[in-house]
Amino acid sequence: MDLRNLICTHLDLPRLSKDLDEIGHDARVWSVHQWTRADMAVLWEAAKGFRALDLNDLVPSSTSPLVEVIHDGKNSLPAFTVFQKRFCRPTATSPSLGESLVGYNLQTFSPFTGPGYYVAHKSAEAGEVDIDYTVRPEEKPDGWPPIVSNNALLGRFVYAGMVDVVRGISSHVTLGRSKSANRKDWLDVWFVLVRENSAPSL
């Protein structure tokens, strides 16, 4: 289902959110893959304060620790736009960050950039989540690649010193924008994520 008319013709974020909730996963992924860089930029501004986001939106509370939840993604870069972010709950709460998630990126250039590990935690802005590449996870599921520094390989040009700030669009769809953690400068890089459905862990 092409929902771009709810963005570029006349922005209707509540209707877009509702329609995304009502279609299945494959249709959600196909729909967001039609979104352009300009669409994502418009939605990013509109999504501020629209739908409060917390860590349970990324990994449902019913999910056991170290069980991955996959989010299919598309970014606003001119090439190699399709990727996945894979999240899970750690077994312990971070002493410095409190409740958090750990995760990594799966994309075409992972062999050259590294897996791009991060820790996701509440943002300073209410209702937003930071995906923080400056914090190195201490654990991961067995099937994930080894945890390496984001300063290694070409990862220092992609992940090092970066934070992605994520806002809610619908129950499965989130939208992010990248910024420099040190300079606090926003970058003109946006991405959309679609959480896959997963069975509750018992």
C-alpha positions in Angstrom: 0.0 0.0 0.0 1.5 3.3 -1.1 0.8 5.8 1.6 3.0 8.7 0.3 -0.1 10.7 -0.5 -0.5 11.1 3.3 3.0 12.7 3.5 3.8 14.6 0.3 0.3 15.6 -0.9 -1.3 16.5 2.4 0.5 15.5 5.6 -1.9 13.5 7.8 0.2 11.8 10.4 -2.7 10.3 12.5 -4.1 8.7 9.3 -0.7 7.5 8.3 -0.1 5.9 11.7 -3.5 4.3 11.6 -3.1 2.8 8.2 0.4 1.5 9.0 -1.1 -0.2 12.1 -3.8 -1.9 10.0 -1.6 -3.4 7.2 0.7 -6.4 7.6 4.4 -6.4 8.1 5.3 -7.0 4.4 3.0 -4.2 3.4 4.5 -1.9 6.0 8.0 -2.6 4.7 7.0 -2.1 1.1 5.2 1.2 2.0 8.1 2.8 3.9 10.5 1.7 1.2 8.7 4.2 -1.1 9.5 7.1 1.3 12.0 9.5 0.0 14.6 11.6 1.8 12.3 14.6 1.7 9.4 12.4 3.0 11.5 11.3 6.0 12.7 14.9 6.7 9.0 16.1 6.8 7.9 13.2 8.9 10.8 13.7 11.4 9.6 17.2 12.2 6.0 16.2 12.4 6.7 13.2 14.6 8.1 15.3 17.5 5.7 14.7 20.4 3.3 12.8 18.2 3.6 9.3 19.6 5.7 8.7 22.8 8.3 6.1 22.2 9.9 3.9 24.8 12.2 0.8 24.8 9.1 -1.6 24.8 8.2 -0.3 21.3 11.6 -1.6 20.0 11.6 -4.8 22.0 8.3 -5.8 23.5 8.3 -6.3 27.3 7.3 -10.0 26.8 10.6 -10.7 25.1 13.2 -12.6 27.1 16.7 -11.2 27.6 19.1 -11.9 24.7 16.2 -12.8 22.3 16.6 -10.6 19.1 13.9 -8.5 17.6 14.5 -7.4 14.0 13.7 -4.0 12.6 13.8 -3.7 8.8 15.1 -0.4 7.8 15.6 2.1 5.0 17.8 5.2 5.2 17.9 8.4 3.2 21.4 7.9 1.7 21.7 7.8 -2.1 22.8 4.1 -2.2 22.8 1.0 -0.1 19.7 2.1 1.6 18.3 -1.2 3.0 19.5 -2.6 6.3 18.4 -4.1 9.5 18.8 -3.1 13.2 18.6 -6.0 15.6 17.8 -5.3 19.2 17.6 -7.4 22.4 17.3 -6.8 26.1 20.5 -7.4 28.1 20.4 -9.7 31.1 21.2 -6.8 33.5 20.3 -3.1 33.9 23.1 -0.7 33.1 24.3 1.1 36.2 24.8 4.4 34.3 22.0 4.3 31.8 19.3 2.4 33.6 17.0 0.3 31.4 18.5 -0.1 28.0 18.7 -2.4 24.9 21.7 -3.6 23.0 21.9 -4.1 19.2 23.8 -3.9 16.0 23.4 -3.1 12.3 23.2 -5.7 9.5 23.9 -4.1 6.1 25.8 -4.8 2.8 29.1 -3.3 4.0 29.2 -4.9 7.4 32.3 -6.9 6.5 34.1 -3.5 6.0 32.4 -1.2 8.6 32.0 -3.8 11.3 28.6 -4.6 12.9 28.0 -1.1 14.4 27.1 -2.1 17.9 25.1 0.3 20.1 23.1 0.7 23.3 19.6 2.1 23.1 18.3 4.1 26.0 15.8 6.9 26.8 16.6 10.2 25.3 16.9 13.5 27.1 13.8 14.5 25.2 10.6 12.8 26.5 9.1 10.2 24.3 12.3 9.6 22.2 14.9 6.9 22.3 18.7 7.3 21.6 20.6 4.7 19.7 24.0 5.4 21.1 27.1 4.2 19.2 29.4 5.7 21.8 28.4 3.1 24.3 29.8 -0.4 23.8 27.5 -3.3 24.8 28.9 -5.8 27.3 26.9 -8.8 26.1 25.0 -10.2 23.0 23.1 -13.2 21.8 25.3 -16.1 20.8 24.4 -15.8 17.1 25.4 -12.2 16.8 28.8 -11.1 15.4 31.7 -10.4 17.8 31.5 -7.0 19.6 34.1 -4.7 18.1 34.9 -1.0 18.6 33.1 1.4 16.3 36.5 3.0 15.7 37.7 -0.2 14.0 37.8 -0.7 10.3 35.7 1.7 8.3 33.3 1.9 11.2 35.0 5.0 12.4 33.5 6.9 9.4 30.0 5.4 9.8 29.3 4.8 13.5 32.0 6.3 15.7 30.8 9.3 17.8 27.2 9.0 16.5 23.8 8.9 18.1 20.5 8.2 16.3 17.5 9.8 17.8 14.2 7.8 17.2 10.6 9.0 17.3 7.4 7.0 17.1 5.2 6.9 14.0 3.0 3.8 14.7 3.0 0.7 16.8 5.6 -1.0 14.5 7.2 2.0 12.7 9.7 4.4 14.0 11.7 7.2 12.4 15.3 8.3 13.2 17.8 11.0 12.5 21.5 10.9 13.1 23.6 13.4 15.0 27.1 13.9 16.2 27.3 12.9 19.9 30.2 15.3 20.6 29.2 18.4 18.7 25.4 17.8 19.0 25.1 18.7 15.3 22.1 17.2 13.5 23.0 15.4 10.2 20.9 15.3 7.1 20.5 11.5 7.5 17.2 10.0 8.3 16.0 6.4 8.4 12.8 4.5 9.0 12.4 1.2 10.9 9.7 -1.5 10.8 9.6 -3.9 13.7 8.9 -7.5 12.7 6.2 -9.4 14.5 7.6 -11.8 17.0 6.0 -14.4 19.3 6.2 -13.6 23.0 9.0 -15.3 24.9 7.9 -17.4 27.9 
